[in-house]
Amino acid sequence: MEKRRVVITGMGAVTPLGHTVSESWQAVRDGVCGIAPITQYDSSAQKVHLAAEVKDWDPTVYIDKREVRHMARYTQFAMASAKEAVADSGLDLSAENLERCAVIVSSGIGGISTTESEQTRCLQRGFDKASPFYIPSSIANMAAGQIAIAFGFKGMCTCPVTACAGGSNAVGDAFRHIRDGYAELALCGGAEAAVTPLSIGGFTSMRALHVGDDPNRASIPFDAERDGFVMGEGAGILMLEEYEHAKARGAKIYAEVMGYGATCDAYHITAPAPGGEGGARAMQQAIDDAGITAGQVDYVNAHGTSTPLNDSGETAAIKTVFGDHAYQMAVSSTKSMTGHMLGAAGAVEAIFTALALKDSYIPATINYKVPDPVCDLDYVPNEGRTADIHYALSNSLGFGGHNACVLFKKWEG
């Protein structure tokens, strides 16, 4: 069967930089740092005091007040983003076959804040007094389920739970699902809200998080002084659409999804394989899937977490795949602005990558100061740049050895 073409026709986002795609992208272009002291709880007794929180969040702006009470914070972000993506797409859903519309939305941890608050309440009142909405609001697939309910999408509805790779797996899986003929439309992406005492404490104890108090030296991917990531939160949702379907209705198109690679290190529960071997295979798979050569890729939106092992391993993986061309193309990490949004990261970064292609603009890796001899590529330090880019790759690498890479092409009509 001939593979069908897949394009992006709608996007929505809630991020540490803004409550919409346009707000978030403008902040990226302006090099805004979304990291600040934690406000959701008192972190004074913990080592970590910084996070990239969604600011001034009022879910009732986007969701009915009665529904908000039964939605974990991560689902609220996902719903707001999905509504933006659907509106942005311009689709008339009443004219669609909703059995051919899918939802694939990831979350790494789901409603962990709900779990923590319910545990505290039940220790005082007894566990049989748990809220009847606890389970259906906190489980990791509920953002996908709520989105499907809201828009009546009756095709496949699922939730990849692959840690930090989940958002990219969701986009890539949706791409394949449409390309292979199972659906015409798919809402896909990821959502996360893990700025909580337990989540922060757990990542702190495994020495994954930055513990300093200067927001401008906290998330510093590829910098020699990097020492851990900064927790972020938010959501990104994309409307993927089969090209002929989009063309027939005169849809605006942001970019074309061309290739997808997904691999496993099969090496360690948290550390990447030596030399980023698994990530390199995923990048090569995406390039091969797109039917292009490595030398045609102009930009890589890197996983770039600001941890010592990730950034050196990812740099090595890029060199493995691209050879000498690795030094000719741009590589940047928008996590320098958003922090690490876990299961939402790959989805938000897919949006930023698509907009980079659309606007011919490469985002910066902000707050970069101290070069690392091991990380010696062009990381677009501190200031973004205008550039004529046609193919771009977005990388996501997760605990458990999960690797996902999605390749996008500039839409030129």
Buried (B, 14 or more C-beta within 10 A) or exposed (E): EEEBBBBBBBBBBBBBBBBBBBBBBEBBBEBBBBBBEBEBEEBEEBEBBBBBBBEEBEBEEBBEEEBBEBBBBBBBBBBBBBBBBBEBBBBEEEEBEBEBBBBBBBBBBBBBBBBBBBEEBBEEEEEEEBBEBBBBBBBBBBBBBBBBEBBEBBBBBBBBBBBBBBBBBBBBBBBBBBBEEEBBBBBBBBBBBBBBBBBBBBBBEEEBBBBBEEBEBBBBBBBBEBBBBBBBBBBBBBBBBBBEBBEEBEBEBBBBBBBBBBBBBEBEEBBBBEBBBBBBBBBBBBBBBBEBEBBBBBBBBBBBBBBBBBBBBBBBBBBBBBEEBBEEBBBBBBBBBBBBBBBBBBBBBBBBBBBBBBBEBBBBBBBBEEEBEEBEBBBBBEEBEEBEBBBBBBBBBBBBBBBBBBBBBBBEE
